[in-house]
Structures are given as C-alpha cells and as structure tokens.
Amino acid sequence: MTDNSIPVVEFDKVTKIYSRSDTPALVKCSFKISTGDKIGFIGANGSGKSTILKLLMNYIRPEEGRILINGNENLEDVKKHIGYVSENQEGLESFTPRELFSSASKLSGFTKTQAENRINELLKFSDLTTVSNNLLESFSKGMLQRTFISLSILHNPNILLLDEPMSGLDPQGQIEVRSLLQKLNNYTVLYASHNLQEIEDFTAKVFFLQNGNIVKSLDLKNIEAEIYIIDLKTSAESLLENFNFLDLKIISSDSGITRIQFTGATNLFQKFIDNCKKKNFRILRIRSKSILEEYYSRYVRS
C-alpha cells in the first residue's frame, strides 16, 4: 500500500553539471510531487527539463542533492514504478511493436498468458493491432510515438515521464498521440514540453524552469483568466473612456481601427462584448491566448 504522506517524487537541492558545459544543468533544484499529480515542466532549451527526467531514470547522476521516488533513494530499485518516453528513440527500427512488447513482458516477469493479454491490450489501446508485425522503420512519427507510449506503460508503472512526446509530429500524428495521451488518467505524470497548449491540456500544475531551477509554480486549476486581443472599429480614446472597468492595453490605433489587449475571466469578456453592442463599437476580430503565454514571457527567458 502506498503511503500518500510520502511524495511520489522528490528533488532535494539537486545539482547536475555536464562535463562539456560551462553552466550547471540544475542548481540546487527542489520540488515535491504527490501521487496522481499531473506536472508540466516549461522552460527554454537548456533549462533542465530533460535533465530532471533523465535523473529520475538514473541515466545520469547528480553532483549534489537527493532524489527520492516513493521515499527511496535507490533509483534502480524503484525503476519498475516508472515509464519513460524520450523525445527521440533510435536503434529500434528493425523491430516490430509485437517484438518490443514481447521483450518488455519477459523483462517484467510476465507469464506467457499475462504477456499475451497485456500485449493485445496495448496494441488495441494504441490502435496498432493491424500493424503489430510490421517493422518500425515503416512507421510514421505518430505511429512510433504511439508504440513507445504503450511500451512505457506495459509493466504497469504508476509514474509516467514524458519528454516532448508531440515533438516533430505532423497534424495527423498530433491528433493520434493527443488521443492516446488523453487516456492516461491513472498515472502520476511529469510532462516536459515547449508547447504551452500541450502543458495546459495534459497537466494541472506547471513548474517554470530557468537556469536550472524552478522560478515559478502555477496551479492551472485556479486560473480562469484568458488573454484577449481584439480589433475594433473605433478610436483608442473612445475605448479608454467607455471601458474603465478593464485594464486595457492599447496595442495599436490607426485609421479608426484599434487593437487592444486585456486579461480576464469569461464573465469579464462577456461584459466587454455587451458594452461594445450598446456603444455600437464594431468588433472586427477576436483572438484569445492562454495565460500561460504571459507567465512564460514573464518567467522564462530564452
């Protein structure tokens, strides 16, 4: 039985330095993750996202600090609890999904019957049954990612590490992988990505990484606001005069067309729209973007 009072993942002042780098990848980085958490890691290249996942897999080791999984510092001992999907997988092109799943089943100690049932279950889960005996070299990037995501959960781990799982996918591949990821509800997830929409879709809390440390954490469940960018057929002066209940930012104003930006929840946006109708301000275009973009620009510098 799992003790829910113990963090499922804990970094305690972890520092990692690569021998060929002038700057540390992580500097006294600390965080705790509870069972069932869906955590997104956001940061520029070199901020430490992938390093955190590789440290958890014990592929690399820190110079300082402690890493614990379920309270255990022996990461090799607890590897059985982790599934890992890296950004790039190479060297498996001459295997089929069924062969990969079969080998993983043996390593996990499954009986023949258990292995057969689990393999068929995952092939169906990833929609790969009809191509299960085809070599991976013939697969699209989307099919490859579906294969590797399924492979990562074959041994029934409770922690799932996803490193840029949508990277390099064409639109169809994104649809396929997105559909698969949405089924992964019963895992503690650590998701590293540059894509803010992915982080918003698949995680509930975000850690912003900058220069090897967490500079901000954000609980997405508590955020209702969106950033609205709107073009209107009116002057900037009229907008500022009639919408003093908003913290409006005038982006541009030319030839009677004004572009504004403001941040607010849905009810505030609706109030703005209602007032535009009353004042006969013609709305030409409305766009919205996630508040994550604002936080990214504020806390992450490339």
N, C-alpha and C positions, 0 to 999 in steps of 0.2 A: 504494500500500500504506500502511495506517495504522500510524504509529509508536505502539505501545502504551505506550511510556515517557512519552509526552506526554498529559496529561489531556485528555479529550474536551471537558470544560467546566471553566473555572477562573475564580473570582472572587478578585481580589486587592485587599483593603481597599476595597471598593466602597461609596460613599456616594451615596444618592439622596434629594433633597429636592424635594417637590412645592411649588409656589409658594403654594398655598392652605392648606398645612398648617403647624401650629406646630411639629411634630416631624418629624425625618427618617424616611423610609420604611425606609432601610437606613443603617447606621452602620458603616463600615469592615468590611463583611461579607466573609469569606474562606472559600472551600471549593474542593475539587477533586473531580471525578467522572471515573472511568475508563470506558473503553469497555465496554458491556454492563451497567453498574450500573443498578439499579432503585432510585431515591432518592425517598423521600417527604418532603414539607415539611409540617410541622404547626405551627400557630400560631393565635392569636386573630385577629379582624378587625384589619387594620392592622399586622400583624406583619411583613409584607414578602413573603409567599408569591407573590402575583400580580405584584408588582413585579419579583421575580427573573426570572420567565418573560417579562415584557414587555421587560426589559432585554436578555435573550438574543435576543429577536426584533428588537431595535433599534427598537422602537416609541417608547421613551424612552431617554434617555442619562444616565449618572451624572455627578454633580458631581465626584467623585474616584474614583480607583482604576482598575483594568484588568479587562476581561472578555475572555477568550480562548476560542475554540472551535477545537479541534484545533491549538492554538498560535497561531491567527491572531486579531489584534485587529480586523481589518476585518470586522465582523459582517454587513455587507451582502454581502460576498464569500462568506461561508460559510452564508448563509441557506438555500441549496439543500440543506444537510445536515439541516435542521430541519423537523419537522412540529409544528403547534401547534393545540390545541383549547382555545378560551377558554370561560369559564363561560357566556357569553351571546353568541349570534350573531343579529344583526339586519340587515335590509335585503336578505335573500336569498329572501324569501317567494314572489316571483314567478318563481323558477327551479325547474327540476326537478333531481333528482340527476344525470341524464344530462347536462344542460346544464352544471352546475357541473363535473362531471368532465371534460367535453369542453374547457371553457375552461382548466382547470388543465393538461390534457395539452398544449395548444398552448403555454401559457406555459413548460412544462417542456421544450419542444422535441421532443416525441414525433412520430414519423411517424404517418401515418394508421392504418397497421396496428398499430403499437405502442399508439397511443391506444385503438383499438377493443378490443384484447386486454386492456389494463390496466383499462379501464372495465368490461368484462364481468366481469373477475376480481374487482374491488372490489364490484360490485353483488351478486355471488354471496356474497362474503365478509361483507357487511353484511346479507344477506337482503333486498335492496331491488329485486331484478330485476323483480318484478311491478308495482312502483310507480315504476319508474325514470323514467317520463314524466309523473308526477303532480307538481303544484306543491307546494312545501314548506309553503305555507300550510295545506294539508290534513293535515299530518303531526302525529303526537303528539310530545311532547318526546323520548321514547325513539327514535323514528324519526329525528328531527332529529339527535340525538347520534350515532346510527349513521352517518348521512350525513357529518357533519363529521369524525368519527374516520377514516372511509375517505378523505375528501378530504385529510386531513392527511398521509396516508402514500402518496398517489398518486404522488408524484415520487420515491419510494424513498429517503427520508431515513434516517439512522442514529440521529438523536436525536429523541425524541418528548416534547413538553411538554404536559402535561395539567393544566388548571386547573379543578378541581371538575367533572369530567366526569359525575358522577352527580347533580349538584345539580338539584333540582326534579323529579326523576323519580318517577312513581308506581311501585308494586311491580312491575308488569309491565315497565315501562321499565327499572327497575333490573336485572331478570333479563336483558333483551335486551342492555343495554350491558355488563353484567358478563361475559356470554358472549363478547362481541366483544373486550373488553379482555384476557380470558384467552388469546386467540390471539396477542397482541402480544409474542412472546418474543424476537424478533431485533432489539430496539431498546435503546438507552440511554434510560431513561425518567426524567423529572423529573415527579413527581406531587404536585400541591398539593391538599390537601383538609382539611376539618374532620372528616371521617368517619374515625375511627380504624380501623374494620373494613376500609374500603377500603384504607387505607395498609398494614395488615397483610396483606391478600390480594394486593396487586399490587406491593409493593415489598420490598426486602431490607434496606434501611438507611434510617434516619429522621433528619432534621435538625429539631430543635425550634427554632422562631424566637420570639424575644421582644424587643420594642422594636427591631426592625430588625437583629438579629444572631442568629447561631446559638449557643444557650446549651448545647446538648447534642446529641451524635450517638449513635445506637444501632444496633448491628448485630442485626437480628432473627434472623439465623441462629444466634446464640449464646444466644438466650433460650428456655429450656424451661419456665419457670415460668408459672403462671396464678394469678390471684387467685380464691379460692373463698369464697363466702358461703353458710353452711349453717345451717339451723334444726333444732334437736334438742329432743327431749322429755327434758330433764334440767336440772340446775342448773348455773350457771356454776362453782360450786366443784368439782363432780364433773369437769367438763371440764378445768379447770386442773390438777387433781390427776392425771388419767389421761393427759393429753397434753402432758407436759412436754418432749417432743421437738419440739413445734411452737411457733412464735412466734405464739400465738393472741391475737387481739384480740376481746374481748367487746363486741359492738355493743349488745346489749340482753339483758335477762333478766327475764321476767315470767310469773307463773302457771305456772312449771315449764317454760317454753319459752325456750331460749337461742339467740340468733343470734350466730354467730362469723364471723370472717374470718381467713384465713391465706394466705400466698403460698408456693407450692412447685411442684415438678415432679410429673409424673404418678405416679411411684413413691411420693412422699410422700403424695399424696392417697389412693392405694390403701392405704397403711399406716394412714392415718386411718380409712378405711372398714372395714378388717379389725378394727381395735381397737374400733370402735363396735359391731360384731356381737358381739365377745367380751364386751363390757361391757353388752350389751342396751340401748344407747342408741338410741332410735328416731329415725331421720332423717326429718324432715318435708319438707324442701325443700333442693335443692342448686342453686346458680347459680354460674357462673364468668364472669369478665371478663378481657379481655386485660391483660397487664402494661403495655401502652401507656397505659391509662387512669391507672394510678398515676404513670407518668412525666409524662403530660400535666398532671395536677394538681400535680405537683412542680415542673415547669419552665415551664409556660405559665400565665400569669395574664391573664384577660380584663379 
